[in-house]
Amino acid sequence: MPDPTQFWLAGRLTAGASTFTVRSPYDGKILATVAEPGADQVELAVAAAASVAPQLSALPAHVRASALAHVSKEIARRGDELARIITSESGKPLTWARAEVARASSTFRWGAEEARRFAGELTRLDTDPTGEGRLALTRRFPRGPVLGITPFNFPLNLVAHKVAPALAIGAPIIIKPAPRTPLSALFLGELLAGTDLPEGSWSVLTVPNDAVGALVADPRLPVVSFTGSGPVGWSIRDAVPRKHVVLELGGNGAVLVAPDFRAADDLARAAGRIALFANYQAGQSCIAVQRVYADRSVYDELLDQVVKAVGALRDGDPADPATDVGPLIDVAAAQRVEAWIGEAVAAGATLVCGGTRTGANLAPTVLTDVPADARVVQEEVFGPVIVLSPVDGLDDGFARINDSAFGLQAGVFTHDLATAFRAHRELAVGGVVVGDVPSYRADQMPYGGTKGSGIGREGVRSAMTDLSEERVLVLTGLDL
């Protein structure tokens, strides 16, 4: 891995103006001393991105595709090294860190493939007499350099979801990783440095969060792609209403177990998936399972099975491949979730299991009888907490899922095709996963939400469309 006391300025390793430390969420040990760019260095990165934009946009598709393919292969080749970096800086169990590495490699591979496919559309205009001899060619071109701001919970793959689509369409990108987890992004810089992309095509600026405002406001960065908390994301959009802003702001993922999903094997599978994906990153995923609504006819059995499945999860050192549940990102985050659990219990909820905290580690928690206005229901917990509630039929279940300020993804356990299509029609979310939890995401599919979950879509092809704009070329005097 490159020396973290240097950062990537326009594709070159550069010493920072100052430094900060990165600590392990698991035991608090110092992992690295990391460069912090100065204001003049940030200015150089932005100027380089603006300067190279025309050249990068005109770069042949095969050059951009080859660069992204190279990164994909290098991520896979150095996967174990990358996974251990992810685990050390984020506290993500090694098993899930390895899965993230595989996804990041796939994200860049999709970027390479889509860069070759991203063409245009021909429209005949002689459908009317005034259009005789005319043909329209519609192509998409970059809106301009991109500012990509990423969170701590997927320190590699969410960076990949900013970088790969931007470079695939020929847009320079400045990545601002989360200060708690900058090491994965710096490692990715080393892989990008091994490509033939022109200088200035990308930078990795390990600046503190309070330096983001100036970057967001800079007119030379007309696109801002942000993944993180709602208050920060909406404040960015409010600050630059004339920029193109993409926001992925999380949710409070809901599951409905329909009345037809009652066989013992069905309920055991649903319970296992619910337990695993409420806790697999200590709940720190925007599509982690949080709210579970089960038809009253299956509720008691499902609750028993979920508690059993949660009890089988192993917490501990995230570097141990046998660990299922690691720490939250820091002690403050664990204390917040612990407080929300306490609030719910004080309001009448039943603590079925978990709820205990040691440092940044919080035991996987199951709550029942939770008031509908409790924060563990209404807001994004971002911790290992499951709230189970009985519902009376599909109408009640769908209404409870929609009774939320968020709308990212939902899961519906059913065998009924009509229920699946009804869920797709009625649930106000960006994605419905039938037969599984909402935590499923394929990196090539459109991904994003409604309401407080943000605006715009990720997924490589969708993001390429979002980061570009249409331009029409009309050809005249043609013999069609």
Residue, then its C-alpha position, 0 to 999 in steps of 0.5 A: m500500500p502507498d505511504p498514507t502520509q501522502f495523498w493523490l493529487a492529480g494522479r501523483l503522490t504528494a505530501g500533505a500540509s498536515t496529518f491526522t490519525v486513523r484508529s481501529p474501531y475494534d480496539g482503538k489502536i492507531l492504524a496510520t498517520v494520514a496526509e491532510p491536503g492544504a487549501d492550496q493543494v485542494e485548489l491544484a486538484v480542482a484546477a487539474a480536473a477542470s483543465v483535463a476535462p475536455q481531453l478526458s471526454a474526448l479520450p477513446a472509449h477503449v482507453r477508458a475501458s482498458a484503464l477500468a479493466h486494469v483496476s478491476k483485475e488489480i483489485a482481484r489480484r490484491g484482494d486479500e491485502l485490500a480486505r484486511i485494510i477494509t477490516s482494520e479501518s472500518g471494523k467490518p468482519l473479514t468475511w464481509a470485507r472480502a465480499e466488498v473487494a469482490r464487488a469493487s472488482s466487479t464494479f470496475r469491470w462493469g465500468a469497463e464494459e459499459a464504457r465500450r457500450f455507451a454509444g447513442e441513439l439515431t432518430r429518423l426525422d422524416t416522419d414529418p414532411t419538414g424533416e425529410g432528409r434529416l437524421a438526429l444523433t443523440r449522444r451523452f457527454p459528461r456534465g463536467p468534473v465530479l466531486g464524489i463524497t463517500p462514507f465509512n461503511f463501504p470504504l472501497n466499493l462506494v468509492a468504486h461506484k463514484v470513480a468507475p462511472a465517472l471515468a467510464i463516461g470521461a468525467p474527471i473525479i475528485i474523491k473525498p473519502a470518509p476521514r475514518t476510512p481513507l486507507s482503502a481509497l488511497f490504495l485504490g489511487e495506487l491502482l489508478a496510478g497504474t493506468d494510462l489516464p491523463e494527469g488530473s483525471w482523478s484525485v483522492l483528497t483526504v481532507p476533513n469534513d469541514a473542508v467539504g463546503a468549499l469543494v461543494a461550492d466550487p463552480r468548476l465541479p458542476v456535479v456532486s455525488f454524495t453518499g452518507s447521512g440525510p442532514v448532510g446530503w440535503s444541506i449540500r443540495d440546498a447549498v448548490p441548487r443549480k448544480h447536478v447533485v446525486l444523493e444516496l442517503g440511506g433508509n430504515g429497511a423494512v421486510l414483510v413476511a406475507p401470510d403465504f410464507r408459512a412453511a417451516d423451511d420458509l420461515a427458517r430461511a426468512a429468519g436466517r436472512i433477517a438475522l444475518f443482514a440486520n447484523y452483518q456490518a453491525g447494522q451499518s448498511c443503508i439497506a440493512v434490515q431494521r423493521v420486520y413486519a410479519d403477518r400475525s399468522v406467522y409472527d410468533e414462529l418467525l420471532d422464535q426463529v429470528v431470536k435463534a438465528v441472532g443467537a447463533l451469530r458470533d461477534g468479536d475480532p473482525a479480523d477473525p474469519a469466523t466473526d459475523v458481527g464486528p464493532l460499530i465505527d466508534v464508541a460514540a456510534a455505539q452509545r447512540v444506538e444503545a441510547w435509542i434502544g433504551e428510549a424504546v424500552a422506556a416507552g414500552a418496548t420489549l428487549v428480547c435479546g441483546g442491547t448490551r455494549t462494550g466499547a464500540n461493540l453492541a450485542p445484536t438486538v431484537l425488540t418487540d412491542v415498539p411504539a411506532d414513533a420510536r426512533v428505532v422505527q422512524e429513523e435509520v438506526f445504523g446499528p445491529v437492531i431488529v424491530l419485529s411487529p405483527v401486521d394484519g394482512l398485506d394492506d396493513g403490511f404495505a402501509r406500515i412499510n410506507d409509513s416512513a420518511f425513507g424509501l430505499q429498498a424493501g424485502v417481501f417474503t412471498h411465493d405469490l406472484a400477484t403479491a410481488f407485483r402489488a409490492h412493486r406497484e404500491l411500495a414507495v421505495g427505489g427497489v423491492v426484493v421478493g423472496d429476500v431481505p432488502s439488503y440485496r444489491a447487484d452493482q450493475m442494477p439501478y440503486g437509489g431511493t425515494k423520499g428521504s433516501g435521496i435523489g438520483r441512481e447509482g449502479v454503473r450504467s445508471a450512474m453514467t446516465d446521471l453524470s452525463e447529459e444529452r446532446v443532439l446532432v441533426l444531420t441535414g440533406l441526407d438521402l434516407 
